[in-house]
Amino acid sequence: MEASASPMRTDFGKMVYGCEHYRRRCKIRAPCCGQIFPCRHCHNEAMSAVSNPKDRHELVRHDVKQVVCSVCDTEQQVDQVCSNCGVKMGEYFCEICKFYDDNTEKQQFHCNDCGICRVGGRENFFHCQKCGSCYAVSLRNNHFCVENSMKDHCPICYEYLFDSVKGTVIMACGHTMHMECHDEMRSQNQYRCPRCSKSVFDMSRTWEILGAEGCAACRLDLL
């Protein structure tokens, strides 16, 4: 069947197919193990659960060369439009990352410096060359740089931060961690960076309260 370029054809099945991670109209053949998965996250989760540790591995997104159209089940080389039925296999498509996603409300964009796709809108982020990652524009000239701070593991959960799909936070010391790990740390009354032990919150009010309580205790001791 010759691929059609009509909008009705290219949009067929949009937001219908996919997995818990992405809405997309294709699956990927993992070049590392030859198996077919809805996305790289599905692959990585499955491979991390195999019984033999030697078989555990992660998929390198840039190495994907073959995809399978979810509409017509045709396997083909990576491209945005199916060579057989003519549907867009992803409304957003990055040829570099071999990435597809029908949900463009995420405002995906590819960062050449990061080498991967990000979400949130290109205009809302800048790439910090020293930290080695994209940060919100509000942090331009407004954060303490640490060499390749994002190319490290979260000090709480140890997941690699650079390509994590979870939100991250930059602490005053310049080190980074997952936002949810940061919130959990605060809920446990832990106020120091796990890496450098510097305070990660403004503790001035806390010290004032503790100081006042300490003075009151001294006065009581004198009575």
C-alpha positions, 0 to 999 in steps of 0.5 A: 500500500502506498503511504498517504499524506492526507491529514485524516490518514496521518492522524489516524489512531492518534493518542490511542496506541502506546504504553504507560510512558508514551502515547505513540503509534509504533513499537521499537525493536531493541537493537541490544536483545532483538525484542520488541517493546512499546518504548525504551522504558518498558524495555529497561523495566523488563530487563531489570526484572530478569532473573539472570543478572548477566542479562540485565541491560538498558537500551541506548535510545540512539541505537534504535534502527527498526520500529513496528507500526502499531496500526498496520504491524509493519516493521520498518526503518526509523521514520515519522510516517509509516511506509505502509499505511501512512500514519504518523507514528508520533506527532512529535518525532526526533530522528536523533533520539529515535523518539516518538510521542503523540502527546505534544502538550509536553512541549518536547524539544531536542537539545543538541548540547544535551544530546537528548530530547527534553520537555517543557518548551525550548523557550523555557530552558537554557543549556548550562555548559558547566553543569552539563544540562538544561535548566529553567531560564529563571536559573540563568545567572542565578545558580551555583554551577557544579561541573557536570552536576546533572551527569551523576546519580541522585544522592537519595535514590541513586537513579541517574539524573541526566536522562531521568524522567522525574523532576529535579531540583538544584540546591543552593550548593549547586548539587542536584537531586530528584524533586520528590527525593528533596521533598522527602528529605525535608519531611524527614527533617534533613536539611543538609546536602547529602554530598557536601553537607551544606544547608539546602534550605534557609535556616535563619528563622530556625536558628532564631527560634532555637536560639530563643529557646536556648536563651529561655532554657538558660534563664530557667537554669538561673532561677 
